[in-house]
Amino acid sequence: TFLKSSTCPEIHGHLHVKEQSKKSWKKFYFVLRRSGLYFSTKGTSKEPRHLQFFADFTDSDIYTVLSAKKMYGAPTEFAFCIKVVVTSIIS
């Protein structure tokens, strides 16, 4: 709903990320825009050349994670998961 509104402010800040095959969490600077979620490859730079596309929320489901610190070794108890929705067209 927030991203579909007529005015969508840019939100930015640090998030910890864990790849599915990795055990450690890494801290990245993220920027949330109407077009999707991006992370900076150069510290806290928001220049387009330093932003790498991370996720598109129009084709994703977002889940909150319970007991993230205990179950997944997350840096905090607050966590969410982005899962890409796979749609197939049968013709």
PyMOL commands that set and color helices and strands:
alter all, ss='L'
color gray80, all
select helices_A, chain A and resi 48-50+57-59+68-72
alter helices_A, ss='H'
color red, helices_A
select strands_A, chain A and resi 11-17+26-33+36-40+51-55+60-65+79-84
alter strands_A, ss='S'
color yellow, strands_A
deselect
rebuild
show_as cartoon
